Amino acid sequence: MLRDYLTISVRSLASRKTRTYLTMIGIFIGIASVVALIGLGEGLRLAISSQFGFLGTDVLSIQASGLNFAGPPGAAVANPLTGDLTDKIKKVKGVETVINRYLESAPVEFNDKQVISIVYSMPDGTDRQALESMVNIKAMSGRMLKDGDGKKVMLGHDFTKELSFGKDVAVGDRILIKGIEFEVVGLLEKKGSFILDSSIGMNEDVLIELFKNDNTINAIAVKVKDEKEINDVKSGIEKLLRKEREVKEGEEDFVVESPQSVLDSLDSTLFAVQMFVIIIALISIVVGGIGITNTMYTAVLERTKEIGIMKAIGARNSIIFTLFFIESGLLGLIGGIIGILLGLGFAYGSASAGRALLGVEIIRAHVPTMLIVMSLMFSVIIGLLAGIIPAYRASRKTPIDSLRYAK
């Protein structure tokens, strides 16, 4: 019986192709908007999350805040961090390790091509092993830097691609940083972080000498003893820094944060943006629902004679209602399918085009299966709801009145 209902409904919609397509516009535009924009937003969230995923949940990052003009984090701020803070932070209760982080941007040349890259410092002694564990970096080929390595560097995974210099960089190759030659001793495993994967590691003393650093620190990495106490440690460090930098609470010129807090803030922002997108898309879907209602009302009027004939030969009200109800549901279903396909095409197509044009891996799309299922269910429900009243009106028509009206 259901198969017969579907066959009749499909034939009815096929006989009015133009009106059917126009009716579904609102539905598939709304569904396409939801799928595409949420897919791009989710892809962005996952891409940015991966930038912090290599850091543990027991790590805090300290940076100077304020007016930052350009360059690496903590560069060119009004009141930068200084090296004398490290020993004081080590005394804060719950702190296990404190490591100064020096970051510089520099021109890097290889294969007669030049790019601007971030150069980061690697400390000596036990701090080196602590930082390698904290950031979880390992050599894919070659080796890690060692104490005493002079003009030697290790490169992120992206330097193994031809995108940077038109040629892969290999262990043993020599590159120019600020016009000075350095030997590549190691290539790191891929971390999924566009920052770390495209950066260059250099021993701290070599970096300070190369860039003539004046004891200005870009960031301070802090590993806590117990991640359950990370909020208490964070509060202790903030209290110390307010005293050292002579600022009041609420007027801090520094930021102490964990990777998780950054991700939570990012999730909140993206969720707000996605909710705004969904609200706008819902307006389009509701308009599509109104279009379905209008089309079904028109269909009832056009098929008055057909309804009269079906009733005259014994069709019950429930049969008439079911036919029109299924027909409106099919409008929602087809509109939803078209919208999902358009949304998927736009999301993945625009992400691919963005990566190709801008050359950055952070532009991604990710459309969860649940989003597709929920979008399709929602479009069908809208179609069914929009068809209830017209279907009810059709089922209540009497055979005599229908045939008289249609002659």
N, C-alpha and C positions, 0 to 999 in steps of 0.2 A: 504493500500500500504506500509506504513512504517513498519507494522508488517511483511510483506513478506520480505522486505529488511533486517530486523533484523534476521529473520529465516535463510535466505540464508547466511548472514554474520557469524552467530554463527556456522552453519554447516561447513562453509569453514574453520574457525579457529579450530574447533574440529577435522577436518580431518588432521590437521598439529599440533598436540598437542605439540610435543617436540619443534618445531620451535617457536610456540606461546609462550610457557613458557620462552624460552631463550630470545625472543624479549622483554618480559615484565620485565626482570631482572633489567635493568637500571632504568626503571620507578619506580618499587616498592621499590628498594633500596633507590632511591632519596627521594620518598615520605615518606618512613619509617623513614629515617634520619631526615627529617624536622619535622614530627609529634613527634617522640620520643624526640629529643633534645630540641625542642622548648617547648614541654610539660613539660620536666624536668626543663628547665630554668624558665618557667612560674610558676611552682610549687614552685621552690626555691624563686622566687621573692615574691610570696604571703606569703610564710612561713616567710621570713625575714621581710616583711612589717608588719606582725602580731606582730613581736617583738616590733614595735614602735607604733602600732595602739592604745595601751591603753594610750598613752601620747597625750595631747592636742596640738593644733597648736599654743598655746600661751606660750609654755615652751621652755626654752633654757637650754642646758647642757654645763657645763664648765669642761674641763679636762686638766691635764698637758699632754703634748706630749713629744716625744723624744724616748729614748731607753727603751722600756717596755719589761722586760724579761719574766714575767709570772704573773699569778694571775688575780685578778679582774681588771676592767678598772682603769687606773690611778695609779696602784700599781707598785712599783719598778722603777719608772721613775727617770731621773737624777735630775730634779728640781720639786718636787711635790708641789701641792697647800697647803696653810696653812690657819688656822682658822681666821687670822686677815683680810683676804680679804672680808669676809662676810659683815661686817658693811660698808665697802667702796663701795661694789657693790650695797648695798641698796640705796645709795645716787645717783646712776645713774638715770637720767631722764627716766621715763616710767617703772621702775622696781616696782613690787608690793610685791613679796615675794622672799626671798633668803634662801635656806636651804642647809646646809652642808650634804654631803652624804658619809658615811663611809661604805666601803665594804671590807670584808675579806673572804678568803677561809679557811675552817677548816674541820678536820675529824669529821663526825657525825656518831654515833653508835646507833643502835636500833635492837632488835631481834637478837643480837649477830652477826650483820653484819655491815660493815662500808663503808661509801661513803664519797667523798669529795664534799662539798656543799658551795655555796656562802651565807654568812651571811651579811645582810644589816641592817643599823641603822634606828630607828624610833625616831624622835625628840620629845621633850616635848612641852606641852602647845599648843598654837594656831598653831604652825608650824606642829604639828601632823595632825590636821584636814586639814591643807593646803596641806600637802604631800599626804594624803589619797585621797583628791579630785583631786590633780594634776595627780597622778598615777591611780586613779579610782580603788582602791582596796576595796573589801568588804568581810566579813566573810561568808563562805558557811555554816559552823557549828562552834559552840563555839562563841567566841567574838574577837574583835580586841584588841591589846595591849593598856594599859592605862598608864598614868603617875604613876610612883612608882612601876610598875611591875618589880620585881627583876629577879629571874631566871625563867623567863617565855618567851615563844616564840610563834610565829604564823608561820605556814608552808604554802608553796605554794601548789597548787592543786595536783601536781604530787606525793606528798607524800601519797595521798590516794590510790595510785596504789601499787601493789605488786612488781613493777620493782626495786625499790630502796632497800628495806630491806626484800623482800620475804613475807611481811606482811603489810597490811594497817596500817598506823598510824592514831590514833583516838584522839579526844579531851580528855585530861586527861592523856594520855600516857606520859611517861618520856623518853627523849632521852639524849644521852651524846654528848656534844660539847667540843672538846679538853679535854675529860675525865671528864667534869663537868656536873652534872645532871640538866636538864631544863624541866619544865612542858609545855606541848603543850596546849595553851588556845584557839587556833583558827586555823581553816583551811580555806584558802582563796578560793574564786571563781576562776574558770579557766579563765585565761586571754589570752591564745593562745601564750604567750611568754615563750619559753623554759627556759629563764633566770629567770623570775619572778616566773613561775610555779614550779621551782625546787629550789627556794631559801628560806632562813629562815629569818624572821624578828625578831629583838631584840631591846630593848630600847637602845638609844644612849649611855647613861652613863654606862650601863652594858657591851656593846660591847667594849667601850674604855678601861674599866678596864680589861676585859677578854683578849683582844689582846695587852694590854700595848701600846696603840696608843700614839704617841708622837706629837699630834696635826697635823698629816699629813692627808689631806683630799683627798679622791679618786675622788670626783666630787662635783660640786656645781649646784644645780637645781635652776633656776630662772624663776619665773612666771611674765609675763609682764602684764601691765594694759590693753593695747589695742593691740590685735594681729596684727592689721594693721600697727602698729609702730614697729613690732618686729625687722625689719632690722636696724632701727635707734637705738634701744636699744642694739642690737648686736654690732653695731659699737662703741657705747659709752662704753660698757664693754671691748671691745678689746683695745680701747684707754687707759682706766684705767689700764688694766693688763700690757700693754706694759710699762707704766710708772712705775708701782709697781715692775715689774720683770726686769726692765732695759734692754729691748730688743727693737730693731728697727722694723719698719714695714717690713714684709717679712721674718723676722728672729724669729717669734714667737715660744715660747716653750710651747704653750698652744693652745687649740682648743675651740672655742665657736660655737656651732651648734644647730640647731633645728631638731626634728625628720623628718620634711618634707625635709630639705636639705640633710639629710642622705639618705632618700628614693629616692630623685631626682638623687643623685649621683649613687645609686645602680641601678636605672632604666637605666641610661645612660650606665653603664658598661655592664649590662645584654643585653641591646639592641645591643651594639657593638658585644658582643659574639654571639648573636642570628643571627645577620646579617652575621657574618663570617660563621656560620653553614649553613645558607641558601645559601650562595654563593657556598660553597662546594657541598651542596646537588643539587643545580641547575646544576652543571657540570654533575653530575650523571644522572639527568633527561634529559639534552640535549643529552647525550650519548644514553640514552634510546630512545629518539626521532629519533636519527640517525639510531638506530637499527630497529625501526618501518619502517622508510623510506626504508631501505635496504630490509626488509622482504616483504614490499608491492611491491617493484620493482621486487623481485623474484617471488612473487605471480602473477604479471602481465605476466611475461615470461612463468610461468608454466601453466597459464590458457589462453594462447593465443587462443587455439582451442575453449575453452568455450566461450571466448569473441566473436570469429568469428561466432559461432553458434547462440548466442543470437542476434547478429546484423543481421544475415541472416534471422532470423524469425521476425525481426521488432523492436528490442530493440533500443531505441534512445541513443544518446551519454550521455544525462543527466542521464539515468537509469544506464548505466555502471559506470559513474562517482560516482553516489550516492552509489552504492553497495560497491565500493572500499573505498570510503570516510567513510562510516559507519563502515566498517571493521577495518580501522585504528583507528577510534574513540573508537571502542570497546576494542582494544588493550590497549589504554590509560586508559579507564574506568576500565577494569579488573585489570590492573597493579596498578591503583590508589587505588582501593578497597583493594587489597592484601597489598599494602604498608601501608595504614591507619591501617588495622588490626594488621600488624606486629609492626607498630610504637606504637599503643596503648598498645599492649601486652608488648613491651619492656619498655615503659615509666612507666606504673603502676607496672609491674613486678619488674623492677630494683629498683623502689622507695620502694616497699614493702620489698624486700630483704635487701635493705640498712637499713631500719628502724629496721628490725629483727636482723641483724648482729651487727649494731652499737648502737642500743637502743636509737636513737634520733628521735624526731618527725619532725625535720626540713626537712628531706629528703622526699619530696612529689612530686607528678606529677599532673599537671592540664592541660588538653587539651581542649581549648575552642571549642565550636561547630563551630564557624566561621572558625577556623583553619582547621577543617575536611572538611567543605564545600569548602573552597578556595583550599585546596590540591586536592580534587577530581575534581573540575572544571579545575584546572591547568593541571592535568594529562590528562583529556579528550581533552583540547585545544591542548596540545602538540601532542597527538595522531592524532587529526584532521589535524593539520598543517603539520605533518610529512607525512600524506597520500595524501595531495593535488596534488603534482606533479605526483606520481605514478597513482593516480586515473585519472588525466587529460591525462596521456599517454595511459592509458587503453581505455579511452573514444574516443581517436582519431584514434584508430586502425580501418582499413577498413576490412570488412568481408572477401574479397578475399585474401588479404595479410595474414590475421590471419589464415585462413584455409590452405593456401599454406605453411606457415611457420611451422604449427603444424603437417603436415602429416608425 
